[in-house]
């Protein structure tokens, strides 16, 4: 969506009136109150520091509203609206796709799955199709009565979670007694969570927390005072793990190697695909992982959890490289360029957070992309840019200096007073002369 010139006219006319000698479309710098500049893709307008920002394809009135080509955020992270999905927690949620759609407004819901429709008024009565991990869910005065269906098998729930029943498959009178039959298993419990018995590919008996014993075709396991003392052994693949007591001491060998003396030292090695080492947790942690199928290698180092470095490569190409000194500084590099922020108070990396919240907390920022680098302090109050052979820095409307091939330019009070030095290509500029 292209901007409407009338929406920007009042602001631009006001400040151009203060700069009568300025050419149309030229930069207007009264940062952080207002800053306007042309760009390669159109323009950028900021006002009131980070509160208002406008470009050809982006509008933000932080922290209330933010819109780009793909999504609109309202009171982030509460409201998010895209072409197919909309939500405003906890008031509404909607989805519109080719094979399904749904609308949830407060306690009311209505939707479509394939050619079937459903809906309801929670908790009084309703039906859901292909939601919450079930083919269908029907409820009346929830949690009094619920019926689910999966692959043609029905399950009745009365006063969830106390009574669950499925003919020939399940009977649970929680927490007194329960039995669940599946295709390859038969599980039972008595006085949950104390007595368990499972029969299937692996058998399991437990009187928790005092004792448990498991056995499979190629594995056995024993625990005493679970989870403090455990021993697990398998023959395919060869593996042995011991915990005594968890989480202080752990030893494993075979399928993976693990040594743990918490919190002093912890290491884990899984062949050539994963390596991890922790010293004096949470002081130091280093991990490396490899995905051979995608030829992707990841490496990360953390200091006191929130500070450290991370790097991801695909083959010989660096996909991302970042470093953090929390809460002061963060840097991120990718094939498109690099950027850094000061301070880095909230260590989040989501796209929505970067659009809506991060500019409000950032006092200084640097970027380098597509042959252009920029340093901004206090929301363009101090601004330095460099592109090709041209560089420019400014201190709001008070002072600016620009340097390019064969010329230099200095201005004061939004360039109302200034000087220009120029020279033919290959020659030094002559002494300065007033504009």
N, C-alpha and C positions, 0 to 999 in steps of 0.2 A: 504494500500500500504506500503510495507516494504522499508526502505531506501536503497539506493545503496551505498555500502561501498566506492566506488571510489569517490563519491561526498564529503565524509568527510575526505578522506585520506590526502590531503594537510595540512589541519589544524591540524589534530591529529599528523602527522609525525613531524611537526614543533615543537610542544610543547613537544612531547615525546623526541625529540632530546635534549631539555633543561632539561629533567629529565631522564638520562640514566639508573638509577637504578630502575626505576619504572616498575612493572609488567604489562603485556598487560591487558587492560581492567580496570586498576586502575583509580581512580579519578585524574583529572588534573585540578588544580585550579589556574587560573590567573585572577580571577574576579576583575572588571567587564569586562576586555578585553576578556577573554575566560574562560569558566567553563564546564567541562565534568565530568559526573559521571554515573556509572551503576545504574540501578533501577531494581525493581522486574519485570517490564514489558519489559525491554530492556536497554535504556539509555536516558539521557537528555544532550543536548548540547546547551549552550547559548554563544553568542558572542556580543561584543559591547553593553554591558548592556542589555536593553530590546529589542534591534533592531532585533536580530536574535535568534530564538529558534527552536530546532529540537528534536523530540522524535520519537519513533517507528511509531506513528500514527498522528503526528502533525508537521507542519512546518509553521513558521511565519517569514516574513521579514517586520517588522512594520515600517511605517503604510501602506505599499504598498500591501502586500500579506499575506494571511493567509489561511491555508488549514488543515482540519481534515477529518475524515472518512465520514462526512455527508455533508460538504459544503466547498466552496472556496470563500473567500472574496478578492476583488481587490479594493484598495482605499476606504475601508469602510468609510461610508455606501453606496457609489455609486454602487459598483458592488458586486453581490452575485450570486453564481452558485451552484445549487444542481442537483440531479439526474433528477428531473422533471421540475425544474424552473430555469430560468436564467434571470438576469437583470443587466443593467449598465445604470443608470440614467444620462442623458435623452436619451441616444443613442439607446438602444435596450432592448427588453423584449421578453422572450419566455416561452412557457408552453407546456408540452408534457405529457398528461394523456391518459388513455384508451379511454374515451368517447369524448375528446376534445384536441385540440392543437392550438397553435397560435404563430406567430412570428411578432414582431413589430420592425422595424429598421428605426429610424428617422421618416419620414412621411409615410413610406410604411408599410402595414400590410397584413398578410395572415394567415388564420386559418381554422380549421375544427371543426364542432360541430356535433357529430354523424356521419352520412354519407354525410352531406352537407359541402361544402367548401365556403369560403368567402375571401374577401380581398379588398384592395383599396389603394389609394394614397391621403392622407389627405393634404389639404381640398378639393381637386378637385372632387374625386368620390370614393365611396366605400360602402361596406356592412359589418356589424358586426352581428354575431349570438350569442345569449345568453351572451351578454356583456352589461355593463353599466345599469343593471337592466331591460333590455328589451329582448323580444324574438328575435327581429331583429331591426336593425337600418340601414337605407339607407340614404346617403347624396350626394348632388351635390353642389359644391361650398359652403360648409359650412361656415357661418351660413345662406346662402341664402335659401337652401331647405333641409329639413330633413323629413323622414317618419319613424315612429316607429310602431311596432306591438306587442301587448300583448294579449294572449288568443283569437286570431282572430280579435281583435279590432285594426283598423288602426288609426293613428294620424299623421296629416300633420303639419309641422312647417315651416313657411316662415319668414326669417330674425329674427331668434331666438334672444330674447324671445318675439318678438312683436306680431306675429300672430300664433295662434295654433288652429287647427280645427280637429274635429272628428265627423263624421256624426251621428246626433241624440244624441251626448254625450257632446261635448265640442266646445265652441267658445270663444276665448280670443283675444281681441285687446288691449294688455297691453301697458300702464297702464290705458286706458280709460274704458274698459268694459271687463268682463269675466263671463262665465257661464260654470260650470262643473257638469254634471249629472253622478252619480255613482249608484250602485245597491240600496243603502239605503239612498242616500243623493242628495241634489240639492244645489250647492253653487254658489253664485254670488258676484261680486264686481263691484264697480264703483269708478273710480279715485283712484286706488290702491295707497297706503294702507289705505285709509280713510273710505270708505263705504263698509261694508260686510253684506251679509245675507246668512245663511245656514239653510237648512231644512232637517231633517232626524231623527235619533234616539235622537239627541239633536239639538234644534233650537238655532241659534245664530244671533244676530243683533248688529252691531257696527258702530259707527261714531267716529273713532279713531282720536286723543287720548282722546276725550272728554267723550265718554260714550259707554258702551257695556252691553248687557244683554243676558244671556243664560238660557235655561230651558230644562230639560229633564223629564223623567218619575218620577224620584226620586231626582232631583237636580235642583237648581237655582243658578245663579251667576250674580253679578253686579260689574261693574268697572267704576270709574270716574277718568279721567286723567290717563288712563292705562299707565304703570303698578303700579302707585303710590298708588291708593286706590281701593281695591277689597274686595268683600265679596262673599264667596261660601258656600252653604248649601246643604246637601244631607240627605235623610232619610233612604237609604239602600245602605251602612251602615250609621248609624248616624254620621254626621260629620259637623263641622263648622270651617271655616278659615277666618281670617280677616287680611288685610294688610293696614297699615295707618301710614306713607307712606312707600312704598317699597323703598329700602331694610332696612329701619331703624327699623320699628316695625312690628312684625307679631305674630299672635296668632292663634292656631288651637287646636281643641279638637274633640275626637270621634275616627275615624278610626286610627288616629295618634295624638300624642300630640306634640305641637311645641310652643316654647316661644323664641322670638327674640327681642333684644334691641341692634341692631348693632351699633358699633363693640364691645360693652361691654360684651354681653352675648347672647348665642344662644344654645338651646337644642331641640332635636327631639327624640321621642320615638315611635316606631312602634311595639306594643305588646312586645313579647319576642324575636323578630327577629332582631331588630335594635335599638341601642341607640347611640346618638351623643351629645357632649357638647363642645362648643367653648367659651373661655373667652379671652377678649381683642384681637380679631382676628387681625393679624395672630400669636399672641404670643402662645396660647395654644389651642389644639384641641384633643379630645379623642373620639373614636368611637368603638363600639362593634357590631358585626353582627353574626347571627346564621342561618345556612342552615339546618333545621331539616331533610330534605330528605337525605342529605349526612353526617349528623352528623359532620359538619364542623363549627368551631367557629373561628372568626377572631377578633383581637383586635389591635388597633393602637393608638399611642399617638404622636403628632407632636409638636415641639417647634420651633416657627418662620418658619414653613412650612417644612424646609429642614432637621431639626434635630428631633430625636425622636426614638420611638421603634415600632415594629410590631411583632405580634405573630399569628400563625395559628395552630390549633389543629384539629385532626380528632379522635373523641372519647377521649381517654386518651393519644393519641400519638401526640407529637409535630411534625408538618410537617415543620415548618420554624419559626425561631426566629432571629430577627435582631435589631440592634441599630446603630444610626448614630449621630455623632457630626460633622455637616458640618461646614467648609470644611476640618476638620482635620482627622476624623477617621470613619470607618464603620466596623461593625461585622455582620456576617451571620452564623447561625447554621441551619442544616437540618439533617435528619437521617443518611446521609452519612458522616457527620463531621462538622467542623467549620472552618471559615477563617476570617481574619481581614486585613484592608488595611489602610495605612497612606501615604499621605493624601487622602482625598476623595473629589476631586475637582468638578467633574461632577457627580451629583447624578442619574446615570442611572444604570439599572439592566439587560439590554438585554444581551443575550449570545454573540452576535456579538461585542458589546462594550467591554465586558470583555476580549474577545480574542484579539481584534485589538488595542484598545486604552488604556484600564486600565493599562497594564504593563508599558506604557510610562510615566504615571503620578504617579506611586506608588514608593515611596522611601523605604518603609518597609512593609513587609507582613508576616503574620503568618498563618499556616494551621495545622489542626489536623484531620487526617483521617486514619481509619483502623489500629489504634494502633501506628501510626507514627505522630509525631509533628515536625514542622519546623518553624524557624524564619530566615528571609532573610532581610538584610539591604543593600541598594544600589546594588541591583541586584546580590546577592550572595557574595559581597565583605566581609561582615560578614555573616556567615552562621552557624546556630545551628540546629542540628537534633537529635531526640531521637526516638528510636525504640526498644521496649522491654527493655532489660537491657543494651543496648548500647546507648551512647550519644557521640556527637562529635561537636566541634565548631572550626571554622577556620577564619582567617583574611587573605583572598586571599592566595597568596603563602608565605606570611611572617611567619605565625604561625598557628599551628593546635594542638589540644589536643583531644584525644579520650579515652573514658573510657568504659569498659565492665566488664563482669563477670570474675574476677580474673586477669585483666590486665589494665594497663594504658599506653598511648603512647603519646609522645609529639614530634613535628617536627617543624623545621625552614627551610625557603627557599625551599618550596615544598618538605619537608622531606629529603632534602639532608643531613641535620644534625638532629639527633633525638635520643631519648632514649625511652626504653620500660621497664616497670615494669610488672612482671608476677608472678603468684603464683598458686599452685595447688588449686583445688576447695575447698572452705571453709577456706583457709588460707589467711593471709594478704600478699600482694606482698612484695618481698625483696627490699632492697635499690636499687636505680636506677643504671643501667649500660649502657654505651654508646652502640649504635647499631654498 
